[in-house]
């Protein structure tokens, strides 16, 4: 289990929406003390939906578990001194403002490292801190378009495709977490901190490394293939009488077994389909043969035959099918969290290294403002004054 791996580390999370907050949440899942710093009224994700749960944004609820909540108005001059007093005990800062905004707010890496020389700051942005597009704002769909991903998953008719979830944001969060863990290990060895530049653009390029490498070395654009892997056949979803079945039978032994199962042993010796290269080249003709055959039986019938023959296959499940399956239950990934206003809600937890651990609910805006400052040796009178002057806010006064 990794739930205590980062115990003893403190993270300030200035992130909003998805990429920054999710990266910080994963650090919290691994045991770091993560302080979510929000402006008065809360960060943008709290107003983003659907989906909603009891009038609370599930985007915010599911991106901020296991965190403490500090609400502070960074535009107030005294707010900077509050942050600076926290810094000697902070190991990592996560922010996903547009380049230059953190510096204007007084929380840029160079300023904060004056108070913690070995500080690690991870700046997550759409296009990175450098380059002609550094100042461009960018949301997930914009990144999917600019990174070539929409083109790579376009439909056969040429219309661009889009991964129907915040793919670029989640990849940015994943690589930000990876970069932070690497920087922490490096700091252990050298004693030096670092400013990490993580862009959603680069993250989405990195995850396309196989397709992009193919283009860089051949000059050939990806051909739209739907569910099919462009490098292997059979390796795609086939229609059945009651649904779809993903079949991966491109290794020669499995391909030959598939031919026997569908009672078409002649296909194994057909020159058009004799090797993986030829099957990829003649994919359309191969599908013209296989599709009518697979439509003759139900998905579960085919699945049973294929699994018994050690042919890789799976039903194309929707979320209802997924969450009712024995494997989903066995994965231990689902957790239930009970939040103060939203009530109980379910979500995928942090299930690396074993079943997901129970999680504390995401904080209300400013829920722990007083507690956090007290931890950092602010006196009761100082906290009262900061609240009276609208520098900090508590959950009771939002």
LUMSE-981085 format. One record per residue (C-alpha): x, y, z; residue in three letters. Coordinates in Angstrom, 3 decimals. Example, Ala and Ser with C-alpha at 12.3 -4.5 7.8 and 13.67 -1.06 7.14 Angstrom:
2
NODE | 12.300 | -4.500 | 7.800 | ALA
NODE | 13.670 | -1.060 | 7.140 | SER
end
This chain:
398
NODE | 0.000 | 0.000 | 0.000 | UNK
NODE | 1.164 | 3.518 | -0.815 | UNK
NODE | -1.139 | 5.460 | 1.502 | UNK
NODE | 1.779 | 6.462 | 3.775 | UNK
NODE | 4.508 | 6.758 | 1.129 | UNK
NODE | 4.617 | 10.581 | 1.233 | UNK
NODE | 3.857 | 10.987 | 4.929 | UNK
NODE | 5.652 | 14.005 | 6.355 | UNK
NODE | 5.519 | 16.041 | 3.144 | UNK
NODE | 3.416 | 19.190 | 2.900 | UNK
NODE | 1.922 | 20.412 | -0.364 | UNK
NODE | 0.237 | 23.734 | -1.167 | UNK
NODE | -2.324 | 23.187 | -3.901 | UNK
NODE | -3.255 | 26.380 | -5.732 | UNK
NODE | -4.789 | 24.332 | -8.549 | UNK
NODE | -8.177 | 24.873 | -10.095 | UNK
NODE | -10.446 | 22.693 | -12.234 | UNK
NODE | -8.836 | 19.296 | -12.930 | UNK
NODE | -5.147 | 18.858 | -13.782 | UNK
NODE | -3.548 | 20.630 | -10.817 | UNK
NODE | -6.085 | 19.506 | -8.202 | UNK
NODE | -5.995 | 15.865 | -9.329 | UNK
NODE | -2.182 | 15.769 | -9.212 | UNK
NODE | -2.274 | 17.197 | -5.682 | UNK
NODE | -5.045 | 14.744 | -4.734 | UNK
NODE | -2.903 | 11.785 | -5.782 | UNK
NODE | -0.093 | 13.145 | -3.593 | UNK
NODE | -2.603 | 13.310 | -0.730 | UNK
NODE | -3.687 | 9.740 | -1.484 | UNK
NODE | -0.055 | 8.736 | -0.959 | UNK
NODE | 0.049 | 10.356 | 2.461 | UNK
NODE | 1.167 | 13.939 | 1.865 | UNK
NODE | -0.537 | 16.719 | 3.817 | UNK
NODE | -2.166 | 18.717 | 1.031 | UNK
NODE | -3.569 | 22.173 | 1.693 | UNK
NODE | -6.002 | 23.303 | -0.974 | UNK
NODE | -5.734 | 27.081 | -1.288 | UNK
NODE | -8.832 | 28.719 | -2.757 | UNK
NODE | -9.989 | 32.280 | -3.419 | UNK
NODE | -13.094 | 33.726 | -1.725 | UNK
NODE | -16.110 | 31.841 | -3.023 | UNK
NODE | -14.048 | 28.824 | -4.012 | UNK
NODE | -12.253 | 27.689 | -7.142 | UNK
NODE | -13.775 | 27.383 | -10.612 | UNK
NODE | -14.498 | 23.654 | -10.462 | UNK
NODE | -17.093 | 24.215 | -7.735 | UNK
NODE | -19.272 | 25.873 | -10.396 | UNK
NODE | -18.575 | 23.334 | -13.159 | UNK
NODE | -21.214 | 20.794 | -14.086 | UNK
NODE | -22.958 | 18.542 | -14.828 | UNK
NODE | -22.473 | 16.142 | -13.219 | UNK
NODE | -23.900 | 17.459 | -9.945 | UNK
NODE | -24.540 | 15.670 | -6.673 | UNK
NODE | -26.955 | 17.370 | -4.290 | UNK
NODE | -26.189 | 20.664 | -6.044 | UNK
NODE | -22.436 | 20.189 | -5.535 | UNK
NODE | -20.068 | 19.817 | -8.496 | UNK
NODE | -18.789 | 16.254 | -8.829 | UNK
NODE | -15.785 | 17.676 | -10.678 | UNK
NODE | -14.728 | 19.469 | -7.501 | UNK
NODE | -15.853 | 16.699 | -5.156 | UNK
NODE | -13.882 | 14.001 | -6.945 | UNK
NODE | -10.692 | 16.044 | -7.447 | UNK
NODE | -10.061 | 17.113 | -3.868 | UNK
NODE | -10.388 | 14.211 | -1.431 | UNK
NODE | -7.917 | 13.901 | 1.448 | UNK
NODE | -7.132 | 17.639 | 1.479 | UNK
NODE | -7.384 | 20.476 | 3.993 | UNK
NODE | -9.045 | 23.706 | 2.871 | UNK
NODE | -7.549 | 27.195 | 3.233 | UNK
NODE | -9.400 | 30.167 | 1.768 | UNK
NODE | -7.310 | 33.297 | 1.273 | UNK
NODE | -7.621 | 36.351 | -0.939 | UNK
NODE | -4.252 | 36.460 | -2.695 | UNK
NODE | -5.069 | 39.894 | -4.072 | UNK
NODE | -4.861 | 41.325 | -0.567 | UNK
NODE | -1.335 | 42.666 | 0.171 | UNK
NODE | -1.185 | 40.889 | 3.543 | UNK
NODE | -1.981 | 37.536 | 1.937 | UNK
NODE | 1.559 | 37.300 | 0.617 | UNK
NODE | 3.026 | 37.488 | 4.084 | UNK
NODE | 0.654 | 34.741 | 5.220 | UNK
NODE | 1.828 | 32.432 | 2.425 | UNK
NODE | 5.448 | 33.325 | 3.125 | UNK
NODE | 5.068 | 32.277 | 6.755 | UNK
NODE | 3.818 | 28.887 | 5.625 | UNK
NODE | 6.640 | 28.288 | 3.163 | UNK
NODE | 9.489 | 27.068 | 5.430 | UNK
NODE | 7.395 | 23.968 | 6.152 | UNK
NODE | 6.149 | 23.412 | 2.589 | UNK
NODE | 7.825 | 20.865 | 0.312 | UNK
NODE | 5.799 | 21.160 | -2.891 | UNK
NODE | 3.655 | 23.839 | -4.520 | UNK
NODE | 1.210 | 22.906 | -7.287 | UNK
NODE | -0.378 | 25.606 | -9.430 | UNK
NODE | -2.081 | 25.588 | -12.803 | UNK
NODE | -2.523 | 29.252 | -13.584 | UNK
NODE | -1.657 | 30.659 | -16.989 | UNK
NODE | 2.069 | 31.494 | -17.187 | UNK
NODE | 2.842 | 34.714 | -15.327 | UNK
NODE | -0.244 | 34.706 | -13.097 | UNK
NODE | 1.482 | 33.017 | -10.148 | UNK
NODE | 4.236 | 35.628 | -10.286 | UNK
NODE | 1.685 | 38.461 | -10.292 | UNK
NODE | -0.009 | 36.929 | -7.261 | UNK
NODE | 3.321 | 36.683 | -5.438 | UNK
NODE | 3.425 | 32.875 | -5.414 | UNK
NODE | 5.857 | 32.251 | -8.254 | UNK
NODE | 8.682 | 29.768 | -7.737 | UNK
NODE | 11.496 | 32.294 | -7.487 | UNK
NODE | 9.741 | 34.312 | -4.818 | UNK
NODE | 8.675 | 31.320 | -2.737 | UNK
NODE | 12.025 | 29.560 | -2.892 | UNK
NODE | 13.501 | 32.493 | -0.972 | UNK
NODE | 11.642 | 31.058 | 2.022 | UNK
NODE | 12.282 | 27.380 | 1.182 | UNK
NODE | 15.431 | 26.988 | -0.969 | UNK
NODE | 14.765 | 23.320 | -1.796 | UNK
NODE | 11.152 | 23.975 | -2.777 | UNK
NODE | 9.633 | 21.989 | -5.635 | UNK
NODE | 7.065 | 23.935 | -7.632 | UNK
NODE | 5.014 | 22.234 | -10.327 | UNK
NODE | 3.430 | 24.644 | -12.783 | UNK
NODE | 0.770 | 22.962 | -14.911 | UNK
NODE | -0.478 | 24.931 | -17.899 | UNK
NODE | -2.038 | 24.411 | -21.290 | UNK
NODE | 1.055 | 24.924 | -23.466 | UNK
NODE | 3.906 | 25.328 | -20.999 | UNK
NODE | 5.975 | 28.210 | -19.679 | UNK
NODE | 7.827 | 28.777 | -22.974 | UNK
NODE | 7.083 | 28.911 | -26.662 | UNK
NODE | 4.877 | 30.960 | -28.945 | UNK
NODE | 1.684 | 29.604 | -27.383 | UNK
NODE | 2.662 | 30.036 | -23.712 | UNK
NODE | 0.074 | 32.753 | -23.129 | UNK
NODE | -2.768 | 30.936 | -24.837 | UNK
NODE | -5.466 | 29.579 | -22.557 | UNK
NODE | -6.461 | 26.027 | -23.280 | UNK
NODE | -9.063 | 23.590 | -22.026 | UNK
NODE | -9.124 | 19.844 | -22.578 | UNK
NODE | -10.827 | 19.911 | -25.978 | UNK
NODE | -8.473 | 22.593 | -27.273 | UNK
NODE | -5.481 | 20.482 | -26.231 | UNK
NODE | -6.949 | 17.354 | -27.835 | UNK
NODE | -7.266 | 19.355 | -31.066 | UNK
NODE | -3.870 | 21.088 | -30.989 | UNK
NODE | -1.973 | 17.923 | -30.048 | UNK
NODE | -3.194 | 15.955 | -33.061 | UNK
NODE | -5.248 | 13.580 | -30.933 | UNK
NODE | -8.587 | 14.560 | -32.477 | UNK
NODE | -7.164 | 13.888 | -35.924 | UNK
NODE | -5.635 | 10.567 | -34.888 | UNK
NODE | -8.984 | 9.263 | -33.609 | UNK
NODE | -11.100 | 10.787 | -36.355 | UNK
NODE | -13.939 | 8.830 | -37.903 | UNK
NODE | -13.487 | 7.103 | -41.256 | UNK
NODE | -15.523 | 9.947 | -42.816 | UNK
NODE | -12.866 | 12.402 | -41.664 | UNK
NODE | -14.789 | 14.119 | -38.875 | UNK
NODE | -12.524 | 14.701 | -35.855 | UNK
NODE | -12.951 | 12.489 | -32.818 | UNK
NODE | -12.640 | 13.457 | -29.173 | UNK
NODE | -11.985 | 11.331 | -26.138 | UNK
NODE | -15.250 | 11.995 | -24.245 | UNK
NODE | -13.584 | 12.636 | -20.916 | UNK
NODE | -10.968 | 15.192 | -19.766 | UNK
NODE | -8.141 | 13.155 | -21.275 | UNK
NODE | -5.556 | 15.940 | -21.593 | UNK
NODE | -6.306 | 17.155 | -18.073 | UNK
NODE | -5.915 | 13.684 | -16.590 | UNK
NODE | -2.711 | 13.029 | -18.545 | UNK
NODE | -1.394 | 16.387 | -17.332 | UNK
NODE | -2.225 | 15.377 | -13.761 | UNK
NODE | -0.561 | 11.992 | -14.216 | UNK
NODE | 2.676 | 13.404 | -15.607 | UNK
NODE | 2.699 | 16.233 | -13.054 | UNK
NODE | 2.511 | 13.642 | -10.282 | UNK
NODE | 5.291 | 11.638 | -11.915 | UNK
NODE | 7.467 | 14.755 | -12.263 | UNK
NODE | 6.908 | 15.738 | -8.627 | UNK
NODE | 7.844 | 12.268 | -7.386 | UNK
NODE | 10.981 | 12.343 | -9.537 | UNK
NODE | 11.899 | 15.802 | -8.239 | UNK
NODE | 11.423 | 14.665 | -4.646 | UNK
NODE | 13.751 | 11.715 | -5.238 | UNK
NODE | 16.287 | 14.031 | -6.858 | UNK
NODE | 16.027 | 16.428 | -3.923 | UNK
NODE | 16.765 | 13.560 | -1.557 | UNK
NODE | 20.000 | 12.956 | -3.464 | UNK
NODE | 21.109 | 16.538 | -4.163 | UNK
NODE | 19.289 | 18.764 | -1.676 | UNK
NODE | 18.079 | 20.943 | -4.534 | UNK
NODE | 14.531 | 21.926 | -5.394 | UNK
NODE | 13.183 | 22.543 | -8.870 | UNK
NODE | 10.587 | 24.400 | -10.900 | UNK
NODE | 8.718 | 21.811 | -12.997 | UNK
NODE | 7.060 | 22.916 | -16.230 | UNK
NODE | 4.273 | 20.451 | -17.092 | UNK
NODE | 1.983 | 21.246 | -20.006 | UNK
NODE | -1.201 | 19.475 | -21.024 | UNK
NODE | 0.063 | 19.801 | -24.591 | UNK
NODE | 3.310 | 17.895 | -23.967 | UNK
NODE | 1.542 | 15.334 | -21.778 | UNK
NODE | -0.909 | 14.574 | -24.582 | UNK
NODE | 1.950 | 14.311 | -27.068 | UNK
NODE | 3.834 | 11.930 | -24.768 | UNK
NODE | 0.923 | 9.551 | -24.496 | UNK
NODE | 0.727 | 9.430 | -28.307 | UNK
NODE | 4.378 | 8.388 | -28.591 | UNK
NODE | 3.778 | 5.292 | -30.732 | UNK
NODE | 1.545 | 6.996 | -33.303 | UNK
NODE | 3.662 | 10.134 | -33.379 | UNK
NODE | 6.894 | 8.168 | -33.720 | UNK
NODE | 5.309 | 6.337 | -36.641 | UNK
NODE | 4.626 | 9.624 | -38.399 | UNK
NODE | 8.025 | 11.136 | -37.575 | UNK
NODE | 9.796 | 8.184 | -39.156 | UNK
NODE | 7.529 | 7.530 | -42.119 | UNK
NODE | 5.843 | 10.833 | -42.890 | UNK
NODE | 2.544 | 8.965 | -43.125 | UNK
NODE | -0.473 | 10.308 | -41.270 | UNK
NODE | -2.468 | 7.859 | -39.141 | UNK
NODE | -5.355 | 6.242 | -40.996 | UNK
NODE | -8.665 | 6.331 | -39.077 | UNK
NODE | -9.321 | 2.788 | -37.893 | UNK
NODE | -12.143 | 3.125 | -35.355 | UNK
NODE | -11.642 | 0.568 | -32.594 | UNK
NODE | -8.860 | -1.198 | -34.490 | UNK
NODE | -5.196 | -1.031 | -33.544 | UNK
NODE | -3.392 | 0.378 | -36.603 | UNK
NODE | -0.482 | -2.040 | -36.152 | UNK
NODE | -2.313 | -5.356 | -35.702 | UNK
NODE | -5.228 | -7.422 | -36.974 | UNK
NODE | -7.423 | -8.948 | -35.733 | UNK
NODE | -7.308 | -6.408 | -32.903 | UNK
NODE | -10.619 | -4.560 | -32.841 | UNK
NODE | -14.275 | -4.618 | -31.804 | UNK
NODE | -16.464 | -7.011 | -33.778 | UNK
NODE | -20.290 | -6.897 | -33.865 | UNK
NODE | -22.250 | -9.730 | -32.289 | UNK
NODE | -25.974 | -10.442 | -32.300 | UNK
NODE | -26.466 | -8.419 | -29.102 | UNK
NODE | -23.479 | -6.088 | -28.786 | UNK
NODE | -19.769 | -5.803 | -29.473 | UNK
NODE | -16.752 | -7.923 | -28.610 | UNK
NODE | -13.147 | -6.704 | -28.559 | UNK
NODE | -10.944 | -9.435 | -30.029 | UNK
NODE | -7.123 | -9.445 | -30.092 | UNK
NODE | -6.036 | -12.432 | -32.175 | UNK
NODE | -3.155 | -11.001 | -34.168 | UNK
NODE | -0.423 | -13.315 | -32.859 | UNK
NODE | -0.148 | -16.120 | -35.383 | UNK
NODE | -1.086 | -19.000 | -33.056 | UNK
NODE | -4.143 | -17.117 | -31.814 | UNK
NODE | -5.105 | -16.100 | -35.342 | UNK
NODE | -5.046 | -19.725 | -36.442 | UNK
NODE | -7.151 | -20.768 | -33.432 | UNK
NODE | -9.651 | -18.026 | -34.236 | UNK
NODE | -9.958 | -19.342 | -37.779 | UNK
NODE | -10.800 | -22.791 | -36.410 | UNK
NODE | -13.329 | -21.439 | -33.896 | UNK
NODE | -15.239 | -19.567 | -36.614 | UNK
NODE | -15.027 | -22.681 | -38.808 | UNK
NODE | -12.972 | -20.921 | -41.464 | UNK
NODE | -9.592 | -22.661 | -41.352 | UNK
NODE | -9.083 | -21.585 | -44.952 | UNK
NODE | -8.553 | -18.003 | -43.797 | UNK
NODE | -5.288 | -18.956 | -42.089 | UNK
NODE | -3.737 | -19.866 | -45.456 | UNK
NODE | -5.408 | -17.130 | -47.487 | UNK
NODE | -2.524 | -14.937 | -48.817 | UNK
NODE | -4.479 | -11.805 | -47.876 | UNK
NODE | -4.558 | -12.841 | -44.206 | UNK
NODE | -1.567 | -15.156 | -43.773 | UNK
NODE | 0.516 | -12.680 | -41.727 | UNK
NODE | -0.233 | -9.773 | -39.448 | UNK
NODE | 1.187 | -7.352 | -42.019 | UNK
NODE | -1.167 | -8.688 | -44.685 | UNK
NODE | -4.146 | -8.676 | -42.332 | UNK
NODE | -3.503 | -5.021 | -41.462 | UNK
NODE | -3.177 | -4.190 | -45.166 | UNK
NODE | -6.407 | -6.047 | -45.992 | UNK
NODE | -8.343 | -5.175 | -42.854 | UNK
NODE | -11.484 | -4.143 | -44.738 | UNK
NODE | -11.683 | -7.455 | -46.597 | UNK
NODE | -11.037 | -9.360 | -43.359 | UNK
NODE | -13.847 | -7.523 | -41.580 | UNK
NODE | -16.164 | -8.275 | -44.491 | UNK
NODE | -15.584 | -11.945 | -43.740 | UNK
NODE | -15.612 | -11.870 | -39.937 | UNK
NODE | -18.465 | -9.451 | -39.208 | UNK
NODE | -21.285 | -11.646 | -40.578 | UNK
NODE | -19.851 | -14.653 | -38.743 | UNK
NODE | -19.703 | -12.892 | -35.372 | UNK
NODE | -23.234 | -11.536 | -35.807 | UNK
NODE | -24.564 | -15.090 | -35.638 | UNK
NODE | -24.017 | -15.485 | -31.874 | UNK
NODE | -24.421 | -13.519 | -28.692 | UNK
NODE | -21.456 | -11.744 | -27.124 | UNK
NODE | -21.213 | -14.054 | -24.123 | UNK
NODE | -21.269 | -17.149 | -26.328 | UNK
NODE | -18.349 | -15.889 | -28.379 | UNK
NODE | -16.523 | -14.728 | -25.257 | UNK
NODE | -16.740 | -18.157 | -23.679 | UNK
NODE | -15.354 | -19.843 | -26.806 | UNK
NODE | -12.523 | -17.353 | -27.212 | UNK
NODE | -11.424 | -17.373 | -23.581 | UNK
NODE | -11.392 | -21.161 | -23.559 | UNK
NODE | -9.079 | -21.050 | -26.595 | UNK
NODE | -6.768 | -18.460 | -24.930 | UNK
NODE | -7.736 | -15.745 | -27.383 | UNK
NODE | -7.699 | -12.280 | -25.855 | UNK
NODE | -11.213 | -10.862 | -25.780 | UNK
NODE | -13.600 | -8.727 | -23.745 | UNK
NODE | -17.145 | -7.487 | -24.035 | UNK
NODE | -17.435 | -3.807 | -24.899 | UNK
NODE | -19.094 | -2.838 | -21.624 | UNK
NODE | -20.890 | 0.351 | -20.747 | UNK
NODE | -20.562 | 1.762 | -17.223 | UNK
NODE | -23.578 | -0.208 | -16.013 | UNK
NODE | -22.004 | -3.450 | -17.222 | UNK
NODE | -18.635 | -2.414 | -15.833 | UNK
NODE | -19.776 | -1.632 | -12.307 | UNK
NODE | -21.842 | -4.837 | -12.055 | UNK
NODE | -18.944 | -7.095 | -13.027 | UNK
NODE | -17.132 | -9.380 | -10.609 | UNK
NODE | -13.763 | -7.971 | -11.717 | UNK
NODE | -14.805 | -4.408 | -10.925 | UNK
NODE | -15.810 | -5.459 | -7.416 | UNK
NODE | -12.608 | -7.454 | -6.994 | UNK
NODE | -10.462 | -4.487 | -8.084 | UNK
NODE | -11.303 | -2.616 | -4.887 | UNK
NODE | -11.157 | 0.663 | -6.774 | UNK
NODE | -14.481 | 2.126 | -5.669 | UNK
NODE | -14.729 | 4.154 | -2.479 | UNK
NODE | -17.601 | 6.005 | -0.862 | UNK
NODE | -17.025 | 9.418 | 0.648 | UNK
NODE | -19.370 | 11.322 | 2.943 | UNK
NODE | -19.041 | 15.075 | 2.414 | UNK
NODE | -20.551 | 17.746 | 4.690 | UNK
NODE | -22.911 | 19.304 | 2.125 | UNK
NODE | -22.930 | 16.837 | -0.763 | UNK
NODE | -23.593 | 13.817 | 1.421 | UNK
NODE | -22.423 | 10.364 | 0.398 | UNK
NODE | -21.017 | 9.861 | -3.084 | UNK
NODE | -19.068 | 7.125 | -4.872 | UNK
NODE | -15.909 | 7.495 | -6.913 | UNK
NODE | -12.839 | 5.606 | -8.137 | UNK
NODE | -10.170 | 5.757 | -5.466 | UNK
NODE | -6.384 | 5.455 | -5.525 | UNK
NODE | -5.942 | 1.762 | -6.261 | UNK
NODE | -2.233 | 1.501 | -7.045 | UNK
NODE | -0.502 | -1.141 | -4.950 | UNK
NODE | -3.751 | -2.633 | -3.699 | UNK
NODE | -7.412 | -1.773 | -3.076 | UNK
NODE | -8.200 | 1.907 | -2.678 | UNK
NODE | -7.926 | 3.203 | 0.874 | UNK
NODE | -10.798 | 5.089 | 2.540 | UNK
NODE | -10.618 | 8.826 | 1.949 | UNK
NODE | -11.533 | 11.940 | 3.861 | UNK
NODE | -14.051 | 14.200 | 2.098 | UNK
NODE | -12.997 | 17.192 | 0.021 | UNK
NODE | -12.941 | 20.353 | 2.135 | UNK
NODE | -15.581 | 23.038 | 2.077 | UNK
NODE | -14.241 | 26.422 | 1.021 | UNK
NODE | -12.026 | 27.596 | 3.874 | UNK
NODE | -13.123 | 24.734 | 6.117 | UNK
NODE | -9.707 | 24.406 | 7.760 | UNK
NODE | -8.404 | 27.975 | 7.434 | UNK
NODE | -8.131 | 28.535 | 11.161 | UNK
NODE | -6.728 | 25.067 | 11.859 | UNK
NODE | -4.068 | 25.391 | 9.158 | UNK
NODE | -2.801 | 28.761 | 10.317 | UNK
NODE | -2.720 | 27.538 | 13.903 | UNK
NODE | -0.579 | 24.600 | 12.772 | UNK
NODE | 1.854 | 27.099 | 11.305 | UNK
NODE | 2.126 | 29.038 | 14.573 | UNK
NODE | -0.260 | 31.893 | 13.846 | UNK
NODE | -1.701 | 33.124 | 17.107 | UNK
NODE | -5.438 | 33.229 | 17.736 | UNK
NODE | -5.396 | 37.018 | 17.641 | UNK
NODE | -3.549 | 37.044 | 14.308 | UNK
NODE | -6.065 | 34.639 | 12.820 | UNK
NODE | -8.972 | 36.752 | 14.101 | UNK
NODE | -7.440 | 39.882 | 12.583 | UNK
NODE | -6.783 | 38.212 | 9.212 | UNK
NODE | -10.371 | 37.009 | 9.090 | UNK
NODE | -11.741 | 40.391 | 10.156 | UNK
NODE | -9.702 | 42.062 | 7.395 | UNK
NODE | -11.004 | 39.580 | 4.778 | UNK
NODE | -7.549 | 38.168 | 4.107 | UNK
NODE | -8.634 | 34.663 | 5.061 | UNK
NODE | -12.099 | 33.161 | 5.119 | UNK
NODE | -13.584 | 30.255 | 7.024 | UNK
NODE | -16.303 | 27.846 | 6.031 | UNK
NODE | -18.699 | 29.659 | 8.329 | UNK
NODE | -18.329 | 32.958 | 6.476 | UNK
NODE | -18.521 | 31.888 | 2.837 | UNK
end
